[in-house]
């Protein structure tokens, strides 16, 4: 069974739904009309362009184009993570890129090559959407990890300095904040896995069912992607924080003032 198309008149009806949250926000005094309008327009334009591009990408299925698209995704995610975490790009852009690139590519190729096993490992219909789902969730986790770690260090700077003065190494002094940041980053994923199927049907599974796949096949793919997302997010956060610390402290193990964006 083919998925039913959504015609342009029905898309217009869909956009009309946005007036409900806009009205409620306006009634409680939040004037977010401009932000809402810009976000919806950007989402629509970006997804439309991606839709056209992916159609071409899937038809050509050129490994070079596939790799280029994944590189673009990683670069955009890298910049977005640091901006949302409130950190300076020049200090963290390379460590964050290395962390998310390694973890995302590792999880994606593990899933495609060892689990799904398509005729060509570079098949765009598999690596592009799977890498996108893994990277998207990895992005959220890294934002939480970086923001929590460096904000906690800044907030508890006196406690951190006390550890150093008592003879602790930098790693020993930051380890409590490191653990809290990693736990905060992966906790949403753990909670999501523990309630999946009972509280809600996840997006990938719903999309496959709407696309005509058998529910059991959709379940297997959803389990696979969730395990890869959890693995990738955990790896990326652990690696990212460890690498970022090389640029965040001065020679005396004091956190540099300039690494955090002024807000």
N, C-alpha and C positions, 0 to 999 in steps of 0.2 A: 504494500500500500504506500503510495507516494504522499509526502507531506503536502497539505493544502497550502496554496499560495495566499499571501496577504496582498490584496490589490491596493492601488493608490488611495481610493476613497476610504478603505478601512484603515490605512496608515494615518490618514487625516483624523479619523475618529480616535485612533490610538493616541496621537499627540494631544487631543483634547483632554485626555485624562490628566495631563500635567496641570491643568487649571485648578484641580481640586487641592493638591498640596500647596500650590501657589496661593490660593485664596485663604487656606487655613493659616499659612505662615504670615500672610498680610494681616489677618484678623488678630493674631497674637503680637503684632508689632514688629515682626522681622521683615525688613525691606530687602528681600533677596531676589527681586525680579530680574535684575540685570545678570546676577551670577547664575541663576537658574536658566535663563534664556541662552547665555553664552555656553554653558555646559551642555545643554541639549543640542544646540547647533553644532558645537565641536564634535560631540559624540556622533551625531548623524553624518556629518561630513567625513570624519575620519573613518567610520565604519563603511561608508559608501565607497571611499577610495580603496580601502583595504579589500572590500568585496570584489571590485574590479581587478585589483592587482592579484588577489589569490586565484581568481578564475584563470588569469593568464599563467600564473605560477603553476597551477595544477596541470594545465594543458601542456605546457612546455616541459615541466618536471626536470629542469636542468639543475644538477647539484650545485653549480656555481651560484645561480640565482637563489636557490634555497639557502645556501650558506650566507649570502649577502643579506637576505631578509632576516635571518636569525641574528646576524651581527647588528643590524639596525635595531632590532628588538632589545638586544642586550644593552646597547648604548643608551637608548631612550630610558630603559629601566634603571640603568646606573645613575644617570642624571636625576631622574625622578626620586629615587631613594634618598639621595643626599639632600635634595631640595626639601623634601617632606620631613626629613630628620633634622633639618636646620643646621647642616654642617657645610663647611667650605669645600667646594669642589676640588680646589688645587691640592688639598691635603689628602682627600679620600677617594678621588675618582678612580685611580688605578687599583688600590686594594679591593674596592667594592666590585669593580669590573671583573677582576680575577676570581673573586669569590663566587659571584653569581654565574659567571661563564662556566667555570669548572663544575659547579654543582648542577646547573641546569643541563649542560651537555652530557654530563655523566649519567644523570637520571634518565634523560631522553633516549640516549643511545642504548642504555641498559634495557629500557622498556621496548624499544623498537627492534633491536638486534637480537636480544636473548629471549624476549617474551612473545612479542607479536610476530616477528620474523616475516616481514613482507618480502616480495621478490627482490626489491632494491631497498637497501637500508636508507637511502636518501630520498625516498618517495615523499613528495611534498604533502600529500594527503595525510601522512602520518606524522612526520617530524615537525612540520610547521604548527599545526594546531596543538599537538601534544607539548611541544616546547613552549608555546604560548601560555598554555594552562599552568604548566609547572613554573614558568618564569613569573607569571602574574601573582601566584601565591607566594613565591619566593620573595618578590618585591615587598609585599605587605610585611612579611616576617622580618626582613632586614631593616625596614623603616622602624619597626618597634624595637628591635635589638639595638640599633645605633642610637636612637633617640633616648631610650631608657638608660643605656649604659653611660653615655656622656652627660646627660642631665643629672643622673644620680651622682656621678663623680663631681660635677660642678656644685651640686647641692651639698654634698658631704665632703667637701674638699679638706676641711679641718681634720675630719676623721681619717681620711686617706693619708694626709701628711703625718698624722700621729703614728700610723702604722709604719711609715717610712722611717721616722725618727727613732722608733723602737727597734729598728734593724731589719724590717721586712724588705724583701725585694719588691720591685714594681709589680711583678705578677702576683706575689702573695698579697700585696695591698689592694689590688684591683679585683682579685678573685671573687669576693662577695658580690660586687656589682656586676661582674661578668656573669655569674650564675643566675642572678635575678633577671638580667637582660635576656639571656638565652631562654629561660623558663617563660618569660612574658611573650617572647616571639613564637614559641612553638605551642603554647597552651591553647590558642584558638584552633589550631589544627588537630590537636588531640581531642578537644571537645567536639569538634565537627565530626571526626571519625567515630566517636563513641555514640553519637546520636543520629548518625546518618541512616536513613531508611525508616526511622521511627518518627523523627520530627519533621523531616522534609525529604523530598527526592532531589538529589543533587543535579546541577545543571547539565553535566555531560550525559548522565543517564537519561534525563528527560529529553534532551536533544536527540539522542539515538532512538528512543522509543517513538518520538514524533516523526523521526525520519524513516520509520518502518522496521527497525531492528527488533529482534526477539528480546523480550525483557531479560532473559538469563544472560544473553550476550552483552547487553548493556550493563548488567550488574558486574560481570567480569571485567569489562573495561573500566568501570568506575572504581572498583577495588584496586586495579592496577595503577590508575592515575593518582589515586589518593596516597598509596604507598610511596610512589615516586615523588609526589609533592612534599610529603612529610620528610622523606630522606633528603631531598634537595634543599628544603628550607633549613633543616637542621645543619647540614653541611655548610651552607652558605653563611649562616649567622655565626657559626663557630669560627670559620676561616676568616670572615670579614672582620670581626672584632679583633682577632689576633693580629691580622695584617695592618689594620688601621692604627693600632697602638704604636706602631713604629714611627708614624708621622705626627701623632697627637701629643707627644711629650717632649720636653726639652732634655738637655743633657743631665739635668738634676732630677729627672722623673716627675717634673711638675707639669700638669696639663696646660698646654698653651692656650692663652686667652683667645687667640685669633682663629682657632679651629672651628668655633661655634658661631654661627650667623647671629648678628644682633637682631632682636625682635622688638 
